[in-house]
Amino acid sequence: MASYIRSAAVSSLGLLAASGATWAQPAADTPEGQVKQEVEVRRALESDAEKNPLAIMVHRRNYLLPWTYNTHPNADSFRYINSDAGIDRNEVEFQLSFKIKLLDNMLYHNGDLYFGYTQRSWWQAYNNDASSPFRETNYEPEIFANFENSLTLFGWTNTLNRVGAVHQSNGRSDPLSRSWNRLYAESIFQRGSWWFSVKPFWRVPESADEDDNPDIENYVGYADVMLGYAKNGQEVTWSLKGNPSKGHYGNQIDYSFPLYDKLRGFLTYYNGYGESLIDYDHYTRRVGLGVSFNAFSAGLPQATDHAPLPVHASSPATPDETTRLRSEFQRSANDNPLAISVYKRNYLLPLTYNFRPNQKYFRNIGDGEEVDNTEAKFQLSFKVKVLDNIFEDNGDLYFGYTQQSWWQAYNDDASSPFRETNYEPEVFASFDNNWTLFGWTNTLNRVGFAHQSNGRSAPLSRSWNRVYFSTTLQRGNWWVSVEPHWRIPEDDGHDDNPDLEHYIGHAETMIGYTNSGYEVTWTAKGNPNTGKYGNQVDYSFPLYGKLRGFVQAYEGYGESLIDYDHYSRRIGLGVSFNAYQAGMPGYIEH
């Protein structure tokens, strides 16, 4: 794969006004001609990702660091997370980042409007004494407009400008609550394999009684600067922020290199203030080792190793054509450096109402306040291919990740905390098939291992591990998926939920129908021996591009880990960013 251009940008209203400029026609062997070609590559890759129902465009870098070491951990804040155990210097860190196009060509064939989301988490995975909680998660949704440009100065070309509004918070109650809002302008400049970006921002003022971090700009300043170099797949970036008048700075150096397909080795080093919201005024020195799933600056030279595959407009008529089309979409998503493959449904429900909320544990989360019936809910779900064709010409090995979050966004009395988040990494092998029985075709089978936990300390800690087999059958516009599982036993001293299967059973079944872009699914789980069940009905329909209207209803046990033994009744309304079973007949309309 190679070097890439993606993110960043920055600067002034003058540059933004110039964004409507058209490209001159420089020679291909000049720096300006090279930049022009690179921009065209980025356009083609983003267009391919936008049209592919099995892909979502990346925004910033997506990565997983299974090991990081912090020489200066913030022990003071950790006492509020677990007062009985000390903080561990070793922890896991990961980041998820994607964007969805909302509108295009807003100003004279330029200016695309996006919704972006970035989430960065620090997990005390090796701190068994504290029940391995998530120490900090920063949630960062944003709305921004991209403007392409061609202004060249001293050999540097301003290729992209961006203006946006961003909210960032850590989803905690007092005294750990941190959040802020800001407006920014961003520009990126490129010359050959070098690029730099400048991102000045203005913080939106808050009232004194609602501001959890009034002095944050004393540590992070008023702008972010990034310098990058990318060539032959190798990439180095240096990020800088800080306040010169206060003498506070934060520096991050990242290095990534190709491993297999889009999987990249990743090394990172952070030194200074502002690594996370909880640590904005705490000096950190951290080194980390792991993998990234995309280069930060995708689109720079050599990014065309994997040419975009065509996305067909017609719907498949037979199961064989369905399998072929789904495989083609999947291959295109895997090969595109500006895309990440979807796994399950990705959605945002800004409004849900729970008629039977679980009050039992919320006082531990919400600083003694009552839980609100109304909350937001969202799910993120991606997968990355690790190996392909492990059995002759079939069998692809994937790493998958799904996260569901329930956010008390409207509960100001409790500082709007995240009531529950379920993290579910898994490894699975996927096998295409075409066996037919009684008119139903077995199109897909999977076997895998999954871990699920809520990242809390006791008494809120919940987790389990399972091995599963999943099979999907299709007939026309209908499909059925059955997924039996076997829970891996734990010793009594570490099992937070020993009776979990009394409520969710030993299998999950899903029935779906899709036609002309509309989709309905019913998911059922439960244990007939105990009479406990959970049912979920989802309905989605096209809105604009890949943005889909989404309605969800849940009734029963097992909606989340903290509620596995609690009866819930919830209705929610929002949007999804992909259909659950993209590639089925009648769905593809691009």
Number of C-alpha atoms within 10 A of each C-alpha: 28 24 25 30 28 21 20 26 26 27 22 16 12 8 20 23 12 17 23 18 13 11 12 11 9 13 11 12 9 12 17 24 17 19 27 20 15 23 22 12 23 21 14 18 27 21 14 24 27 20 20 28 28 29 26 27 25 29 24 23 20 21 22 20 21 16 15 21 17 18 13 13 19 18 12 11 17 18 13 12 20 19 13 10 14 14 22 21 17 21 22 21 23 19 18 21 20 21 21 20 20 17 14 14 13 13 11 7 11 16 21 18 20 18 17 21 20 20 18 19 19 19 21 22 20 16 17 13 15 21 23 22 24 19 22 23 21 20 18 19 17 18 19 21 22 24 25 24 25 23 21 14 9 6 14 20 21 27 24 28 30 27 23 19 18 19 16 18 21 23 21 23 22 15 11 17 19 24 21 20 17 15 17 19 24 26 27 27 26 25 19 20 19 17 24 22 23 20 23 17 22 15 15 12 11 12 8 9 6 11 14 18 16 15 12 19 19 19 24 24 22 17 19 19 19 20 18 21 21 27 19 15 20 18 23 21 20 18 17 17 22 23 17 12 9 12 9 19 19 23 19 19 18 18 20 24 24 21 15 12 18 25 20 22 20 22 19 19 18 21 18 23 23 25 20 19 23 23 17 21 20 17 20 20 19 19 19 22 19 19 22 24 26 25 34 27 26 31 29 28 24 18 26 22 12 17 15 20 17 12 17 15 10 13 18 21 13 15 23 14 15 20 19 15 22 20 15 19 26 20 16 25 27 21 22 29 35 34 28 27 27 26 20 20 18 21 22 19 21 16 15 21 17 18 14 13 18 18 12 12 16 20 13 13 20 23 16 13 17 17 21 22 17 21 22 20 23 19 18 20 19 21 21 21 22 17 14 16 13 13 9 7 10 13 18 18 20 18 19 21 21 20 18 20 19 19 22 23 20 16 18 14 15 23 23 21 25 20 22 22 21 21 19 19 18 19 19 22 22 20 19 19 18 15 13 14 9 6 11 18 20 21 21 18 19 18 17 19 19 19 16 19 21 24 22 22 19 15 10 18 19 25 22 20 18 16 17 18 17 18 19 21 23 25 19 19 16 17 21 19 18 18 18 15 20 15 15 11 11 13 7 9 6 12 15 17 17 15 12 19 20 19 24 24 23 17 18 17 18 18 18 20 21 24 16 14 18 16 22 20 20 17 18 18 23 23 16 12 9 12 10 19 19 23 19 19 18 17 21 24 21 21 14 11 15 22 19 21 20 23 19 18 18 21 20 23 23 25 21 19 23 23 18 21 21 18 20 20 19 19 18 21 19 19 20 25 24 23 29 22 20 23 24 29 26 20 22 21 13 14
